């Protein structure tokens, strides 16, 4: 059984932040204003969160175990560190799983990602892994 604890913190313009260990990610729609600390919601935030969860599952440990390493870092540096940590997934889950996790964690830019790209880069690859495991 897998238990995942998610804590919500209220901040800024009423945006709920999802706290996964030390990794904060915007989980609500918020238009950027002069006083708002976060841009509007993008589905890339959810894909990044999926990458964090897949990383935890693949490593069989919560991201909180890396808190000393991640806590003092700026968000972009924290993301780069998570991508580096994901290299260990080659051993536990294999290179295909690692590439999916790293792709989710490395998304960049301000555009909304299309469903076709997400299906191609994440869902189809995870489905291929499921086919191998169920043989």
Residue pairs with C-beta under 8 A, 6 or more apart in sequence:
2 57
4 53
4 56
6 18
6 19
6 20
7 18
7 19
8 16
8 17
8 18
8 19
8 27
9 16
9 17
9 19
9 24
10 16
10 17
11 17
11 37
12 30
12 35
12 36
12 37
12 38
13 30
13 33
13 35
13 36
13 37
13 38
14 28
14 30
15 26
15 27
15 28
15 30
15 36
15 37
15 38
16 27
16 28
17 24
17 25
17 26
17 27
18 24
18 25
18 26
18 27
18 49
20 49
20 52
20 53
20 63
21 62
21 63
21 64
21 66
21 67
21 70
22 63
22 64
22 66
22 67
22 70
22 71
22 78
23 52
23 63
23 70
23 78
23 82
24 75
25 45
25 48
25 49
25 52
26 38
26 39
26 41
26 45
27 41
27 45
27 46
27 49
28 41
29 40
29 41
30 36
30 38
30 39
30 40
30 41
31 40
32 38
32 39
32 40
39 110
42 110
42 111
42 112
42 113
43 112
43 113
43 118
44 107
44 109
44 112
44 113
47 104
47 107
47 113
47 118
47 122
48 79
48 104
48 105
48 107
50 104
50 122
51 82
51 101
51 102
51 103
51 104
51 105
52 63
52 82
52 105
54 97
54 100
54 101
54 104
55 63
55 82
55 85
55 86
55 89
55 101
55 105
56 62
56 63
58 86
58 89
58 92
58 93
58 97
58 98
58 101
59 85
59 88
59 89
59 92
60 92
63 70
63 82
66 81
66 85
69 81
70 78
70 81
70 82
73 81
79 105
79 106
82 105
83 102
83 105
83 106
86 98
86 101
86 102
86 105
87 98
89 97
89 98
89 101
90 98
94 129
96 125
96 128
96 129
97 126
97 129
99 125
100 121
100 122
100 125
100 126
103 121
103 122
104 122
107 113
